Every structure is written in structure tokens, then in C-alpha cells.
Amino acid sequence: MKTFYVYILASKRNGTLYIGLTNNIERRMLEHKTKVNKGFSSKYNVKLLVYFEEFESYVDASTRERQMKKWRRLWKLNLIEKDNPDWKDLSETWYD
């Protein structure tokens, strides 16, 4: 059974935000951190994993991603602050 993740990256506390969807969060975070893919996250240095949710179905994850992308910025900030008030990089211990 696959697991899907909807995640929020930030450039810094209250900085630029990026919302994404993946089925391998560790690989995807490494791609963001090493700027493998040239795009929004590499251009704006958005590489701190500040929030994520797990889903058992792609449809549910995709629905949630689209929902979150439509949210006002303040709602996104409140979601992050609720679970991660210090804006710590949740992936900081995943790699050597």
C-alpha cells in the first residue's frame, strides 16, 4: 500500500510557502534541498519542511493539496503554527 503526502515548505519563518504532493517524502525533500529540479522552490529557496499530512489514497491527497493551495495565506500560516510553532525543519534529521 502506498502512502501519499501533502506538504508545506517555507523559505524561512513567515516567508515564501510552497505546497506539494508526493508519494516519497524523503526523496522529494532531498530534491528540494539540493535544488535538483529548477522551478519555484529552487528559485525562491523554499526548502524547510514545516508541515505535512499523510494519506492512503492519491485522490484524497490530491484533493487536500488543491484545497490548501486555494486557502488564504493566513490560514496556511495558522496551520503551520498549530503543529510547528517554532517553524523547525521537520526533515532536518533525515539525512547525514
CYANA upper distance limits for C-alpha pairs under 8 A (distance plus 0.5 A):
  1 MET  CA     56 GLU  CA      8.07
  2 LYS  CA     23 ASN  CA      7.55
  2 LYS  CA     56 GLU  CA      6.97
  2 LYS  CA     57 SER  CA      8.10
  3 THR  CA     23 ASN  CA      6.35
  3 THR  CA     24 ASN  CA      8.31
  3 THR  CA     54 GLU  CA      7.09
  3 THR  CA     55 PHE  CA      6.26
  3 THR  CA     56 GLU  CA      5.51
  3 THR  CA     57 SER  CA      7.51
  4 PHE  CA     21 LEU  CA      7.64
  4 PHE  CA     22 THR  CA      6.23
  4 PHE  CA     23 ASN  CA      4.84
  4 PHE  CA     24 ASN  CA      7.71
  4 PHE  CA     54 GLU  CA      6.22
  4 PHE  CA     55 PHE  CA      5.51
  4 PHE  CA     56 GLU  CA      6.67
  4 PHE  CA     57 SER  CA      7.15
  4 PHE  CA     58 TYR  CA      6.69
  4 PHE  CA     61 ALA  CA      6.80
  5 TYR  CA     21 LEU  CA      6.05
  5 TYR  CA     22 THR  CA      5.82
  5 TYR  CA     23 ASN  CA      6.54
  5 TYR  CA     24 ASN  CA      8.07
  5 TYR  CA     25 ILE  CA      7.12
  5 TYR  CA     52 PHE  CA      7.00
  5 TYR  CA     53 GLU  CA      6.03
  5 TYR  CA     54 GLU  CA      5.18
  5 TYR  CA     55 PHE  CA      6.60
  5 TYR  CA     61 ALA  CA      7.07
  6 VAL  CA     19 ILE  CA      7.63
  6 VAL  CA     20 GLY  CA      6.16
  6 VAL  CA     21 LEU  CA      5.02
  6 VAL  CA     22 THR  CA      7.21
  6 VAL  CA     52 PHE  CA      6.04
  6 VAL  CA     53 GLU  CA      5.88
  6 VAL  CA     54 GLU  CA      7.25
  6 VAL  CA     61 ALA  CA      6.69
  6 VAL  CA     62 SER  CA      8.37
  6 VAL  CA     64 ARG  CA      7.82
  6 VAL  CA     65 GLU  CA      6.49
  7 TYR  CA     19 ILE  CA      6.13
  7 TYR  CA     20 GLY  CA      5.90
  7 TYR  CA     21 LEU  CA      6.88
  7 TYR  CA     49 LEU  CA      7.73
  7 TYR  CA     50 VAL  CA      8.31
  7 TYR  CA     51 TYR  CA      6.09
  7 TYR  CA     52 PHE  CA      4.55
  7 TYR  CA     53 GLU  CA      6.92
  8 ILE  CA     17 LEU  CA      7.18
  8 ILE  CA     18 TYR  CA      6.05
  8 ILE  CA     19 ILE  CA      5.07
  8 ILE  CA     20 GLY  CA      7.07
  8 ILE  CA     49 LEU  CA      6.62
  8 ILE  CA     50 VAL  CA      6.42
  8 ILE  CA     51 TYR  CA      5.62
  8 ILE  CA     52 PHE  CA      6.72
  9 LEU  CA     17 LEU  CA      6.13
  9 LEU  CA     18 TYR  CA      5.56
  9 LEU  CA     19 ILE  CA      6.96
  9 LEU  CA     46 VAL  CA      6.41
  9 LEU  CA     47 LYS  CA      6.23
  9 LEU  CA     48 LEU  CA      5.61
  9 LEU  CA     49 LEU  CA      5.07
  9 LEU  CA     50 VAL  CA      6.18
  9 LEU  CA     51 TYR  CA      7.65
 10 ALA  CA     14 ASN  CA      8.09
 10 ALA  CA     15 GLY  CA      6.51
 10 ALA  CA     16 THR  CA      6.04
 10 ALA  CA     17 LEU  CA      5.10
 10 ALA  CA     18 TYR  CA      6.92
 10 ALA  CA     46 VAL  CA      5.50
 10 ALA  CA     47 LYS  CA      6.59
 10 ALA  CA     48 LEU  CA      5.62
 10 ALA  CA     49 LEU  CA      7.15
 10 ALA  CA     50 VAL  CA      7.13
 11 SER  CA     15 GLY  CA      5.84
 11 SER  CA     16 THR  CA      5.85
 11 SER  CA     17 LEU  CA      7.27
 11 SER  CA     44 TYR  CA      7.55
 11 SER  CA     45 ASN  CA      6.11
 11 SER  CA     46 VAL  CA      4.56
 11 SER  CA     47 LYS  CA      6.49
 11 SER  CA     48 LEU  CA      6.71
 12 LYS  CA     16 THR  CA      7.71
 12 LYS  CA     46 VAL  CA      8.26
 12 LYS  CA     48 LEU  CA      7.68
 12 LYS  CA     87 TRP  CA      8.41
 13 ARG  CA     87 TRP  CA      6.53
 14 ASN  CA     77 LEU  CA      7.69
 16 THR  CA     44 TYR  CA      7.73
 16 THR  CA     46 VAL  CA      7.24
 17 LEU  CA     46 VAL  CA      7.38
 18 TYR  CA     41 SER  CA      7.35
 18 TYR  CA     46 VAL  CA      7.40
 19 ILE  CA     65 GLU  CA      7.53
 19 ILE  CA     68 MET  CA      8.14
 19 ILE  CA     69 LYS  CA      7.22
 20 GLY  CA     65 GLU  CA      7.28
 21 LEU  CA     61 ALA  CA      7.63
 21 LEU  CA     62 SER  CA      7.57
 21 LEU  CA     65 GLU  CA      7.21
 22 THR  CA     28 ARG  CA      7.41
 24 ASN  CA     28 ARG  CA      6.67
 25 ILE  CA     29 MET  CA      6.46
 26 GLU  CA     30 LEU  CA      6.81
 26 GLU  CA     91 SER  CA      8.24
 26 GLU  CA     94 TRP  CA      7.81
 27 ARG  CA     31 GLU  CA      6.81
 28 ARG  CA     32 HIS  CA      6.83
 29 MET  CA     33 LYS  CA      6.58
 29 MET  CA     47 LYS  CA      7.94
 29 MET  CA     49 LEU  CA      8.00
 29 MET  CA     91 SER  CA      7.94
 30 LEU  CA     34 THR  CA      6.52
 31 GLU  CA     35 LYS  CA      6.29
 31 GLU  CA     36 VAL  CA      5.73
 31 GLU  CA     37 ASN  CA      7.42
 32 HIS  CA     36 VAL  CA      7.24
 32 HIS  CA     37 ASN  CA      7.88
 32 HIS  CA     41 SER  CA      7.22
 32 HIS  CA     42 SER  CA      7.37
 32 HIS  CA     46 VAL  CA      8.07
 32 HIS  CA     47 LYS  CA      6.18
 33 LYS  CA     47 LYS  CA      5.88
 35 LYS  CA     41 SER  CA      8.25
 35 LYS  CA     42 SER  CA      5.75
 37 ASN  CA     42 SER  CA      7.71
 38 LYS  CA     42 SER  CA      6.32
 38 LYS  CA     43 LYS  CA      7.65
 39 GLY  CA     43 LYS  CA      6.46
 40 PHE  CA     44 TYR  CA      6.61
 40 PHE  CA     46 VAL  CA      8.45
 41 SER  CA     45 ASN  CA      6.15
 41 SER  CA     46 VAL  CA      5.19
 41 SER  CA     47 LYS  CA      7.37
 42 SER  CA     46 VAL  CA      6.93
 42 SER  CA     47 LYS  CA      8.40
 48 LEU  CA     88 LYS  CA      8.16
 48 LEU  CA     89 ASP  CA      5.48
 48 LEU  CA     90 LEU  CA      8.05
 48 LEU  CA     91 SER  CA      8.19
 49 LEU  CA     88 LYS  CA      8.24
 49 LEU  CA     89 ASP  CA      5.46
 49 LEU  CA     90 LEU  CA      5.90
 49 LEU  CA     91 SER  CA      6.60
 50 VAL  CA     80 ILE  CA      7.04
 50 VAL  CA     84 ASN  CA      7.25
 50 VAL  CA     87 TRP  CA      6.25
 50 VAL  CA     88 LYS  CA      6.73
 50 VAL  CA     89 ASP  CA      6.01
 50 VAL  CA     90 LEU  CA      6.41
 51 TYR  CA     80 ILE  CA      6.44
 51 TYR  CA     83 ASP  CA      8.15
 51 TYR  CA     84 ASN  CA      7.76
 51 TYR  CA     90 LEU  CA      7.87
 54 GLU  CA     61 ALA  CA      8.20
 55 PHE  CA     60 ASP  CA      7.07
 55 PHE  CA     61 ALA  CA      6.20
 56 GLU  CA     60 ASP  CA      8.12
 56 GLU  CA     61 ALA  CA      8.43
 57 SER  CA     61 ALA  CA      6.86
 58 TYR  CA     62 SER  CA      6.41
 59 VAL  CA     63 THR  CA      6.56
 60 ASP  CA     64 ARG  CA      6.70
 61 ALA  CA     65 GLU  CA      6.62
 62 SER  CA     66 ARG  CA      6.72
 63 THR  CA     67 GLN  CA      6.64
 64 ARG  CA     68 MET  CA      6.59
 65 GLU  CA     69 LYS  CA      6.66
 66 ARG  CA     70 LYS  CA      7.01
 67 GLN  CA     71 TRP  CA      7.23
 68 MET  CA     76 LYS  CA      7.92
 71 TRP  CA     75 TRP  CA      6.76
 71 TRP  CA     76 LYS  CA      7.27
 72 ARG  CA     76 LYS  CA      7.26
 73 ARG  CA     77 LEU  CA      6.76
 74 LEU  CA     78 ASN  CA      6.61
 75 TRP  CA     79 LEU  CA      6.71
 76 LYS  CA     80 ILE  CA      6.86
 77 LEU  CA     81 GLU  CA      6.57
 78 ASN  CA     82 LYS  CA      6.50
 79 LEU  CA     83 ASP  CA      7.42
 80 ILE  CA     84 ASN  CA      6.01
 80 ILE  CA     85 PRO  CA      7.38
 80 ILE  CA     87 TRP  CA      7.88
 81 GLU  CA     85 PRO  CA      4.69
 81 GLU  CA     86 ASP  CA      7.93
 81 GLU  CA     87 TRP  CA      7.75
 84 ASN  CA     88 LYS  CA      7.18
 91 SER  CA     95 TYR  CA      8.40
